[in-house]
């Protein structure tokens, strides 16, 4: 994906103000910065949900100025809201998201097993779940979708220690398979150890961070 001098406006406020960024396939990129800096807006723009006012933005080969809808089937966005249907069961929610890409029953079952929501939770309505269980269900839906670009806003929120470890392993596996992952997080130690690169988002602009850069080696981050 490539952003060059991108401006995006919400209302009359420029949430991105000349943002430039290049991300290659298989990277896990950490977006750090204060609240209101533009991290969530950047994720929404990359998902095709926020229009480009000015500049050039290409994501997975789609020009976001003219083809925002084209990128959406290939992107998995997990924000502060989990995007789940409360009256549906865990299995129904994951099946719904998997169906958007033609995922098989085996793939859906594997995604639920991976995120620890199979077995006793599968037939439970989402509205009855704990915050952590809802987060796991949303992540299972993301796995089932086989997204090429993962856009995650505070993905560790609500997860217990085991869930966080499983999420990290899932992200490493997805990146190793060629997915590109952008993570906005305030948990810098946790997310920083996961990331292959760190950038700073401040006042709608993006700059390299002094954070540690890592290389993927057998699923672990190794400081360069």
VENBEL-V293050 format. One record per run of one state. SS is the DSSP state (2 for helix, 1 for strand, 0 for the rest). FROM is the first residue (numbers start at 1). LEN is the number of residues. If there is no record, write none. Layout:
ss: (SS,SS)
from: (FROM,FROM)
len: (LEN,LEN)
//
This chain:
ss: (0,1,0,1,0,1,0,2,0,1,0,1,0,2,0,1,0,1,2,0,2,0,2,0,1,2,0,2,0,1,0,2,0,1,0,2,0,1,0,1,0,1,0,1,0)
from: (1,2,11,13,23,28,33,39,47,54,60,62,64,68,73,75,79,89,90,100,105,115,119,122,125,126,129,131,146,149,154,161,177,180,185,188,195,197,203,205,209,214,218,220,224)
len: (1,9,2,10,5,5,6,8,7,6,2,2,4,5,2,4,10,1,10,5,10,4,3,3,1,3,2,15,3,5,7,16,3,5,3,7,2,6,2,4,5,4,2,4,1)
//
